[in-house]
Structures are given as C-alpha cells and as structure tokens.
Amino acid sequence: MSNSILLKIENKVAHITLNRPEVFNSFNREMALSLQEILNQCESNSEVRAIVLTGNGKAFCAGQDLKEVTTPELNPGFKKILEEHYNPIIKQIREIRKPIIGAINGVAAGAGANIALACDIVVAHEKVSFIQAFSLIGLVPDSAGTYFLPRLIGFQKAQALAMLGDKVSAEEAERIGMIYKVIPIDQFQDEVHNLAEKLANMPTKALGMIKELFNASMTNSLDDQLDMESKYQIEAAQSEDYKEGVAAFIEKRKPNFQGR
C-alpha cells in the first residue's frame, strides 16, 4: 500500500487521509489507485461503519498533479486518468453503503473539490475554500462536477462557478447549500470525530439505503422513487436495528444499533 494514502480504523470509523502534503495532496496515478484500494477495504470490512475522508497539511486536495501530466514518461493521458482514476473513485464514494464524511481541512480545487462534493456529508473549517479551477487552465470540470454541483446549488450558479473559476469560501459554500456545515477551525477535529462516531453508531443498513435512495432520486420519476422507498422501507422494517430502535424507544433507553 502506498503511503500517499493513510488509513486508520478506530471505534468503527475508518479515517482515510490524502497524504501528499508537499503537492497539496494532488493526485498522481499511485495515489488514485491506492485510494480505490482503501475504499474497497473499507467497504468490505464489517467493522467499519463510517468513513472520514480528509487531507494532510494545508490542503484537502488540489486536484490532478500537473507535473504528472506534463512529464511525458509519467503522463498516463487524460483518458486513463478519468476512466481509471477519478471516475472509479466517484462511483465508489457514491456506491459504498456506509456514510462518508468529507472533512475538508484546506483548499479543495479541481477534482479535489468534486471528490469532496461527492461525499455524503461535507464539513469544512472556516478557512477552507472551494474552486472549480478547470477553466483557468483550459479544461472542463470532471469527477462529476457538472453532475453534483448544479444539483447542490442550482444550474445558473454552478455554471458560473465552472466558467469563471471563482473561489468559494466555506461560509459561502454553506450558505448556498454546497456543503453541510462550517466548523470553527479550533473545533474542527473534535466535531468531525463526534460526527463520525455518531454515524458509526447509527443503523448502518438504513443509512446505506438512504444513500441509495438519494442517488436514485437524481434520475427517478416520482412514481419510481415512491416504489423504491416502499421496497426499501419494507426491507428496513425487517432489520435487527429497526427492532432494536423500536424496543429502545418503548423502553426509553438509548438504542444499541449493530448495523444489521
């Protein structure tokens, strides 16, 4: 496993850290493939019930390592970068049936911004900024930026940000619905930890189904969505966690969910 991605698992939470701080955690091929491998491990590990994705150092992720694409002997080519690096990462983030927190600790630019926005719950500290930097070097947004951003903040605002490459502060990102919450920098680590542990102790199966329902809502008709909700609700009502949740409510105690 590459040291460009760090993994620590404790208290049912997998902490994944992008670890190339010297280049603001920008992605090269090794890092992208390593992240995919670690996400697969977290998905298959039944002890992991929530995931935190963050960065080491001053940045969350500056997107693609431009040195890689401008060095002939290193450059995989954009087709390979998209089809083998970023697209699989975005699909993994959305398809893993466990909650993923994007804990944005610094600038998130280009693909880094869009990987952040693909997470289930995105929090950032007050000094963070987001930027769709693609147009500034003659490229177009990738990593599902043109998919998630307009759905989060609206077509007009999203297109303007993609075209102009404006920097968006954490406070503005929260205000326009791009992220869930801004956290004071001195409270950031503690609040991320508390949020992750809260999710890890919730009914994991139900959270995974909620995630799938919201994914499907992007393209489903109302009738299709109602049918899917009915199917998943019937399945959720047969889970051990539902039985525990109801019993705890009746007995006026805190539930002990097992994620089953």
C-alpha positions as CSV (number, residue, x, y, z in Angstrom):
1,M,0.0,0.0,0.0
2,S,1.3,3.4,-0.9
3,N,2.0,5.9,1.9
4,S,0.2,8.6,-0.3
5,I,-3.0,7.4,1.4
6,L,-3.2,6.8,5.2
7,L,-5.8,4.6,6.8
8,K,-6.6,4.4,10.5
9,I,-9.6,2.4,11.8
10,E,-10.8,3.0,15.4
11,N,-14.2,2.9,17.1
12,K,-15.9,1.6,13.9
13,V,-14.7,4.7,11.9
14,A,-12.2,4.5,9.0
15,H,-10.1,7.6,8.8
16,I,-8.7,8.0,5.2
17,T,-6.1,10.8,4.8
18,L,-4.8,12.0,1.4
19,N,-1.1,12.2,2.2
20,R,0.9,14.2,-0.4
21,P,1.1,17.5,1.5
22,E,4.2,18.7,-0.4
23,V,2.0,19.0,-3.5
24,F,-1.2,19.9,-1.7
25,N,-2.5,16.3,-1.9
26,S,-2.8,16.5,-5.7
27,F,-3.4,13.1,-7.3
28,N,-1.0,11.0,-9.3
29,R,-1.7,7.5,-10.5
30,E,-0.3,5.8,-7.5
31,M,-2.4,7.9,-5.1
32,A,-5.6,7.4,-7.1
33,L,-5.2,3.6,-7.3
34,S,-4.3,3.5,-3.7
35,L,-7.4,5.4,-2.6
36,Q,-9.6,3.0,-4.6
37,E,-7.9,0.0,-2.9
38,I,-8.5,1.5,0.5
39,L,-12.1,2.4,-0.2
40,N,-12.6,-1.2,-1.3
41,Q,-11.1,-2.4,2.0
42,C,-13.5,-0.1,4.0
43,E,-16.5,-1.3,2.1
44,S,-15.8,-5.0,2.7
45,N,-14.7,-4.6,6.4
46,S,-17.8,-5.2,8.5
47,E,-16.1,-3.4,11.5
48,V,-16.1,-0.1,9.5
49,R,-19.5,1.6,9.9
50,A,-18.5,5.2,8.9
51,I,-15.7,6.7,6.8
52,V,-13.9,10.1,7.1
53,L,-12.0,11.4,4.1
54,T,-9.6,14.3,4.7
55,G,-6.2,15.6,3.8
56,N,-2.9,16.1,5.5
57,G,-1.4,19.5,5.7
58,K,-2.7,22.8,4.4
59,A,-4.9,21.4,1.6
60,F,-7.6,18.9,1.2
61,C,-6.8,18.2,-2.4
62,A,-5.6,20.4,-5.3
63,G,-6.8,18.0,-7.9
64,Q,-4.6,16.5,-10.5
65,D,-0.8,16.6,-10.1
66,L,0.1,18.7,-13.2
67,K,3.7,17.6,-13.0
68,E,2.5,14.1,-13.8
69,V,0.5,15.2,-16.9
70,T,3.3,17.4,-18.2
71,T,6.1,14.9,-17.8
72,P,6.0,12.6,-20.9
73,E,7.4,9.5,-19.2
74,L,4.9,9.9,-16.3
75,N,1.7,11.0,-18.1
76,P,-1.0,8.4,-18.2
77,G,-3.1,10.5,-20.6
78,F,-6.4,12.1,-19.7
79,K,-8.5,9.1,-20.9
80,K,-6.7,6.8,-18.4
81,I,-6.8,9.4,-15.7
82,L,-10.5,9.8,-16.0
83,E,-11.5,6.2,-16.7
84,E,-9.1,4.6,-14.2
85,H,-8.6,7.3,-11.6
86,Y,-11.3,9.8,-10.9
87,N,-14.5,8.1,-12.3
88,P,-14.0,4.9,-10.2
89,I,-13.3,7.0,-7.1
90,I,-16.5,9.0,-7.5
91,K,-18.5,5.8,-8.1
92,Q,-17.0,4.1,-5.1
93,I,-17.9,7.1,-2.8
94,R,-21.5,7.1,-4.0
95,E,-21.9,3.3,-4.0
96,I,-20.4,2.3,-0.7
97,R,-23.4,1.6,1.6
98,K,-21.8,3.4,4.5
99,P,-21.8,7.1,5.3
100,I,-18.8,9.0,4.1
101,I,-17.9,12.4,5.7
102,G,-15.8,14.8,3.6
103,A,-13.8,16.5,6.3
104,I,-12.4,19.4,4.2
105,N,-9.3,20.7,6.0
106,G,-8.0,23.1,3.4
107,V,-8.4,24.2,-0.2
108,A,-10.3,21.8,-2.4
109,A,-9.7,22.6,-6.1
110,G,-10.5,20.9,-9.4
111,A,-11.0,17.2,-9.0
112,G,-10.3,17.7,-5.3
113,A,-13.4,19.9,-5.0
114,N,-15.6,17.5,-6.8
115,I,-14.4,14.5,-4.8
116,A,-15.3,16.5,-1.7
117,L,-18.8,17.2,-3.0
118,A,-19.4,13.6,-3.8
119,C,-19.2,12.7,-0.1
120,D,-22.4,12.1,1.8
121,I,-21.9,14.8,4.5
122,V,-19.4,17.6,3.8
123,V,-18.0,19.8,6.5
124,A,-15.2,22.3,6.3
125,H,-13.4,24.7,8.7
126,E,-13.8,28.4,8.3
127,K,-10.5,28.9,6.3
128,V,-11.3,26.4,3.6
129,S,-12.1,27.4,0.0
130,F,-13.5,25.5,-3.0
131,I,-12.6,26.3,-6.6
132,Q,-13.6,24.8,-9.9
133,A,-10.2,25.5,-11.3
134,F,-10.5,23.7,-14.6
135,S,-11.4,26.6,-16.9
136,L,-8.4,28.6,-15.6
137,I,-6.1,26.2,-17.5
138,G,-8.4,25.5,-20.4
139,L,-10.1,22.3,-19.2
140,V,-13.7,21.4,-18.3
141,P,-14.9,20.1,-14.9
142,D,-14.6,16.3,-14.3
143,S,-15.1,14.0,-11.4
144,A,-18.9,14.6,-11.6
145,G,-18.6,18.3,-11.0
146,T,-21.1,19.0,-13.7
147,Y,-23.4,16.4,-12.1
148,F,-23.4,17.2,-8.4
149,L,-22.7,21.0,-8.4
150,P,-25.9,22.1,-10.3
151,R,-28.0,19.7,-8.1
152,L,-26.5,21.2,-5.0
153,I,-26.6,24.9,-5.7
154,G,-28.7,25.4,-8.9
155,F,-27.8,25.5,-12.6
156,Q,-27.0,29.2,-13.0
157,K,-24.7,29.4,-10.0
158,A,-23.0,26.2,-10.8
159,Q,-22.3,27.1,-14.4
160,A,-21.0,30.5,-13.5
161,L,-18.5,28.9,-11.0
162,A,-17.4,26.4,-13.5
163,M,-16.8,29.0,-16.2
164,L,-15.3,31.8,-14.1
165,G,-13.3,29.6,-11.6
166,D,-14.3,31.8,-8.7
167,K,-13.1,30.8,-5.3
168,V,-15.9,30.0,-2.8
169,S,-15.3,30.4,0.9
170,A,-16.5,27.8,3.3
171,E,-19.1,30.2,4.7
172,E,-20.4,30.9,1.2
173,A,-20.4,27.2,0.4
174,E,-22.6,26.5,3.4
175,R,-24.9,29.5,2.6
176,I,-25.6,28.3,-0.9
177,G,-26.0,24.6,0.1
178,M,-22.8,23.3,-1.4
179,I,-21.7,21.8,1.9
180,Y,-23.5,20.8,5.1
181,K,-21.7,22.9,7.7
182,V,-18.8,25.2,8.5
183,I,-16.9,24.5,11.8
184,P,-14.6,26.8,13.6
185,I,-11.0,25.8,12.9
186,D,-10.2,25.2,16.6
187,Q,-13.2,22.8,16.9
188,F,-12.8,21.1,13.6
189,Q,-11.1,17.8,14.6
190,D,-13.3,17.3,17.6
191,E,-16.6,17.9,15.7
192,V,-15.5,15.7,12.8
193,H,-14.7,13.0,15.3
194,N,-18.0,13.3,17.1
195,L,-20.0,13.3,13.8
196,A,-18.2,10.2,12.6
197,E,-18.7,8.3,15.8
198,K,-22.4,9.3,15.8
199,L,-22.8,7.9,12.3
200,A,-20.8,4.8,13.2
201,N,-23.3,4.0,16.0
202,M,-26.4,4.6,13.9
203,P,-28.3,1.8,12.0
204,T,-25.8,1.3,9.1
205,K,-28.1,-0.7,6.9
206,A,-30.7,2.0,7.0
207,L,-28.1,4.7,6.3
208,G,-26.9,2.7,3.3
209,M,-30.4,2.5,1.9
210,I,-30.9,6.3,2.5
211,K,-27.8,6.8,0.4
212,E,-29.1,4.6,-2.4
213,L,-32.5,6.3,-2.3
214,F,-30.9,9.8,-2.7
215,N,-28.6,8.5,-5.5
216,A,-31.7,7.2,-7.4
217,S,-33.6,10.4,-6.8
218,M,-31.2,12.2,-9.2
219,T,-32.9,10.4,-12.2
220,N,-36.0,8.6,-11.0
221,S,-39.6,9.7,-11.7
222,L,-41.8,10.4,-8.7
223,D,-43.5,7.0,-9.2
224,D,-40.2,5.2,-9.4
225,Q,-39.0,6.9,-6.3
226,L,-42.1,6.1,-4.3
227,D,-41.8,2.4,-5.4
228,M,-38.2,2.3,-4.3
229,E,-39.0,4.0,-1.0
230,S,-41.7,1.3,-0.4
231,K,-39.3,-1.5,-1.2
232,Y,-36.5,-0.2,1.0
233,Q,-38.9,0.6,3.9
234,I,-40.2,-2.9,3.9
235,E,-36.6,-4.2,3.9
236,A,-35.6,-1.8,6.7
237,A,-38.5,-2.9,8.8
238,Q,-37.1,-6.4,8.8
239,S,-33.7,-5.4,10.1
240,E,-32.4,-6.1,13.6
241,D,-31.7,-2.4,14.0
242,Y,-35.3,-1.4,13.5
243,K,-36.4,-3.9,16.2
244,E,-33.7,-2.5,18.5
245,G,-34.7,1.1,17.7
246,V,-38.4,0.4,18.5
247,A,-37.5,-1.5,21.7
248,A,-35.3,1.3,22.9
249,F,-38.0,3.9,22.2
250,I,-40.6,1.9,24.1
251,E,-38.2,1.2,27.0
252,K,-36.9,4.8,27.0
253,R,-33.3,4.0,26.6
254,K,-30.5,4.6,24.1
255,P,-30.5,2.1,21.2
256,N,-27.6,-0.2,20.7
257,F,-27.5,-0.5,16.9
258,Q,-25.3,-3.2,15.4
259,G,-25.6,-2.2,11.7
260,R,-27.7,-5.3,10.8
